[in-house]
Amino acid sequence: MPVDAKAATDRLMRFLAIEGVTGQEAAIGRELTAALKESGVPAGAIRLDDANSRIPVPTETGNLIVDLPGSGALHNQPRIMFMTHMDTVPLCAGAKPKKSGRKIVNEAKTAPGGDNRCGCGVLVTLAAELAKQKLDHPPITLLFCVREESGLYGARHVKLDELGSPVMAFNYDGGSASNVVIGAVGADRWNVEIFGRASHAGVAPERGISSTMIMALALADVKAGGWFGKVVKGKRQGTSNVGPVTGGEGRPAGDATNVVTDYVHVRGESRSHDGKFFKEITKAYKAAFEKAAKRVTNAQGKSGKIKFKAETDYYPFRMKDTLPVVKRAVEAVSAVGGTPNVRTANGGLDANWMVRHGVPTVTFGAGQNEVHTIDEWINLDEYDRACALAVQLATMR
């Protein structure tokens, strides 16, 4: 079924022009609502949920949810859902996208925001084409999630009963429209507070307990044990990373060189497709910090202390190739001229939480390339295919 590619690209350029970094999605939500109405979706079918009231970090608005009633011969079939996220990473602030042949690039030294304005463009184009062509389709829910980039919070805190009980879902995120992503890693986010003792580093360094040294010994131990970066232990694999090191509240870890640092805050993550293994990686970090704290003592024999906290950010999943949602996805990709690439992802997706909620979800790309960098660009041929794929998925018998 043909899709109006020019209209689809115009929508994408329109959405790319609206800033909406993670947690600040109100403006893009209003623009999506306006575009949906222009595409023929009744105002009464569009609403915001209250997920932002449950998200533990400031979030301007809830998830945007659209209910499309079934049409024609498929009107009484089980409901399906299409979803994407409407936030971008902070690097996209100030983007100035422009077309360059069959690409969209950026004139500013930022990321243009194809992740995930492309997904937004696909979902609105789907609604527009279904209405314009008067196509037969089952009841459809469109879900535009908030705060995907900062922890998959929108998908995590959506209420299932607000989605109309879809039997399957199709998520649009990064990469090629031919990618059929049926699994993804799980991850812990962890943080550790290291408590030492301040002392004048020139007059009486022996009285101090250096939090910086505790951190250094712990991380050296982690590295020596093979728990940093790519982690391979027998047949089990995962990754880990150490992120920001601060003195809390964004302050540097230690405010002066002549004071033994008494406090350091470290954040990191552990990932794996094995739900038990990423927790084992996290435990290795905790053990290393505990061991290091005991090793650093002052002249009075007192040692440092730590407070280690870890939280599962999202859980891994791997759906069977035989599931109806996977079969439908593979068939649809082939129908629009693609070669299905069934695979798993090493990053978290809103699909992680949707599967956790009980809705089997396949993820496709929509033309985004080199996301989260200033070199990001959008492949319009892939974007057009993603739009055609959505229509195919929605109308298959």
N, C-alpha and C positions, 0 to 999 in steps of 0.2 A: 504494500500500500504506500503510495507516494506521500511524502511529507513536504510541506512548504519550507524548504531549506532557508530561503531568504528571511522569512518571518522568524524562523527558529534562531538564526544568527542575530537578527535584530534584537530579539529578546535577550539573548546572551550578552550582547554589548550593553544593553540597558541595565542588566543586573550587575555586570562587572563595574559599572560606573557608580554603584551604591556601596559605600563603605559599610562593613558589618563584621568587625573582628569579633572573635569569640567572646561571648557574654554581652555583646552590644548589637543584637540582631533586630532591634525594633524597626529601624529604617528599612532594612531589606525585607522584613516581614510585611511592612506596609506596601512596598513596591510589588512584592509577589501577589499580595491580595488584589491590588489594582489590576495587575496583568491577568490574573485569573478571571476577574469580573469582565474584563475586556474580551476574554476568550469565550465568554458565554456561561461561566460558572455563576449560579445565583449567589447573592451575598449571604443568604441563609445557610449555604452549604460550607461556608468558610468560617473557621473559628480558631481561637488560641486556647490551648489548655493551660493549666496552672502548674506545669512542671517546674517553672522557675521558683515557685514557693517552696519546693522540696529540694532544689539544688543548693548545696552548702556554700556556694560562692556567688557573689552578686551577678545576677542575670536579668537583663532588661525585660525579657518577654518569655512567654512559654512557647512550646512547639506549635507550629501552624498545621492544622489538620483540615483536610477537605474531603467531603463525602460526595461521591458521584454515584447516583443510582444506576442500576443495571439498565441496559437498553436492548431492544429487539429480541432476537431469538435466544440471547444469552442472559437475559435480565434476571432469571431466577437461579443462576449458577452461584456457587460459593464465592464469597467476597475475596478479592486479592488486593494487595497493597503495593504501592510504589513509594519509595522513600529516598531521601537525600538529607544532607545537612546544609543549613544556610549560613553558617559562620565561616570565617576565614582565619588563618593565622595572623598575628599582629604584623608580620612582615608585609602584609598586603595593604596596610594603611597608606593612603596617598597614591594608590595605583592609577596609572593613566593608560589603559589598554587601547590598542589600535590594531586594525586589520593590516596584514602584510601577506598578500596572496591568499593562500589557503591556511594561514596561521593567524592567531591573535597573539601579539607580543605586548611588551610594556615599554612605554617611553620613560617611565620613572625608574629609579633604582630601588624598586620594591618587587615583590611577587605580585602578579596581576590578579590573582584570586580565582583562577579557573577551578581550584579546589576550594569551595565547591559550587561556584556559580554555574558551572557546566551542568551539574546535577539539577540545580534549580531550573535551568533552561529546558532540560529534558522533560521534567515533570509538568511544567506549564505548557510546553508544546504538546505533550500527550493529551492534556485536557482540551487544548484548543483543537487538535485534530479530531478527537472523538466527537466533539460538538459540530465542527465544520463539515466533516464527512458523514455525520449521522451513522456512525459505525456501531454494530452490535458488540456489546461487551458486558461482562458481569459487573455487579456492584464493585466499586473501586474506592479505596482510601488512598489519599495522597498525604504523606507525612514529611514535613520539613522540620528537621530537628535543630535545636540550639546546642551550643557548647560541645560539639563533637570534638573539636580540635584541642580542647582543654580537659578531656576526660570522658568523652562519650556520655555526658550528663543528660542530655535531652532524651536519648534513647533509653538510658538507664531509668529515668524517672517518669517516663510516659505511663499512663494507666491503660492497660490492655482493653478494658471495656470501652474506652473512648475511641478505639480503632475499629469497632464493628466486627471483631472476631474474624480477621482474615485468615484463610487457610494456608497462605503462602505470601511471601513478599520478595520484592526485587529492589535492591539498594543500588544507587548510583554514586560512585566515588571515583577514585583515581585510576588512570591507565587506559587500556584499550577496551573498546566496546565488545571485543571478542573474548576478553577474559571472563571466565565463569568461575568466580571465587566462591568456593564451598566450605572454606575453613579459615581459621586465623588463630594466631597465638593468644595466650592469656598473659596477664602481666600484674605484678605487684608494683606499686609505688611505695617507696620507703623513705623515711627521714630519720636522722639521728642527731640528737643534741649532745654535745660533748662539753662537760663541765670540768674546768681546771681551776687554777688559782692564780690570780694576778699578783705580780711582784715586779719590782724595778729590775729590768733586765741587765742593768749595769752595776747596780749597787748590791742586790741580793738575789741573783737569778736562782740560787739553790732553794729559795723559799717558795718559788713558783711551781705550778704544775701546768705545763703547756698543752692546751687543747689542740693546737696545731700539730704538735709532735704525736699526740695520740692518733689524730687523723692520718698522719703520714705513715705511721707504723701499721695501722689497720689496713690502709689501701695497699701498702707494699705486701702485706700478708695475703690479701685477696688476690693480688696479681700473681704472686709466687704460687698460690694454690690453684691457679687456672680458672678463677671465678670471674674475671673481668673480661669485657668484650665478648667475643665468641666463646661460649662455654661448651666444651665437649667432655663428657664423662661416660666412657663406654659408648653405648648406643644412644644415650640421651644427649640432647643438644638444647641450647638456649642462648640468650644474650643477657648482658647486664651493662649498665652505664652509671657513672657518677656524674650528677648534674651540678647545679649551683652550690658553691661553698660560700657561706655568708656568716655574718655575726647576728643574724636575725633581723627581721623587718627591713631587709634589703641593705643593711649596713655591712661594711667589709668585716671579715673575720679578724678582729684585732684592729684597733684604731691607731696604734703607734708601735714603732719598732723597739722602743725602750721599755715596753711593758710585756711581760710574759702573758700570752693570750689566754684568757680565762674562759672563753666561750666560742664554740664553732658550731654552725648548723650545716648539715650536709643532706642533700636530697639525691635520690637515685632511683633506678628501676631494675626489675628483673623480668625477663620474658621467656616463654617457651610454648611449644605446641603441646607439651606434656604438662597437665594441670598440677602434678605433684612436683615436677622438677623446677619450675620457676620459684616455687616456695622454698625448695632446697637451696637455690641460689641465694635467695633473701636470707635464709638462716646462716649461710656462710658469711655474709656481710655482718650480720649481727654478732656472730661469734668472734669475728676478727676485731670488731670495735670493743667488745667486752674484754678480750685478751689484751689489747693495746692499752686500754684504760688502766689495767692493773700493773702494766709494765712501767708506766711513767709515774714516778714518785718524786717527792721533794725531800729536803734534808730531814724533815720530821717523820718521814716514812708514810706520809699520806699520799694516796693515789687519786687519779681522776675518776670521774663517773660518766656514764652515758645513759641516755634515754632513747631507746630505739622503738620506732613505730612503723608498722607496715600495714598496707591496706590493699586488697585485691581490686585492681582497677577494672578489670574485665576478665572473663573466663574464656579459655580456649574452646574451640568447637571444630568438628569435622563431620560434615553431613555425608551420608552415603550417596553414591552416584545413582542409586536406584530410586531415590525419593522423587515424587512427582514434580517438585519445584526445580530439581536439577534437570530432569528430563525435559521439562518445558523450556528451561533456559537454553539447553544445548540445541534443541530443535529450532528455537527462535533465532539464535545466532546464525545457524546455517541458513535459515529462510531469508535473512537479510544479506546474504552473501559473505558472511564471515566464517572463519575456521575456529570452532570452539576450542578454547584453551582452558581446560578444567584444572584449577590450581588452588593452592592455599596462600594466605598472605602472612607476612612476618610483622605486620602492624595491626593495631586494633581497629575495628570497624564498628559502626552502629549495629551492624549485623550480629556482633558478639552478644549484645544485650537483647536484640530481638529474638535470636535463637534461644537465649536464656529465658525469655518470656514465653517461649513455646510456639513461636512463629518461624518455621523454616525459611531462611532468607539467603538468596544468592546475590552477590555483589558484582556489578559490571563497572567498567570505566566509561568515561564520556569525553575522552580526548585530552585529558590533562597530562602534561609531561613536565618532569623536573620540578615537581611541586615543592613548596616550602623553600624555594630559592629565588634569587632575583633573575635567574635564567629560565624560570617557568614560562611555558608557552602552550598554546592550545591548538590541537590539530582539528581543523574544521571538518575534514573528511570523517574522522572518527566521531566527532560530535554529531554530525548528520546521521551516521550509522546508529549511534546510541539513541537518537530520537526515533528513528525508524524501528529500532529494536523494541522500544517501549510500546509503540503502537502494535507491533506484532505480538508481543507478550500479552497485551490487554485484549486482543481480539481473537486469539487462537481458540479453536473449537476442540 
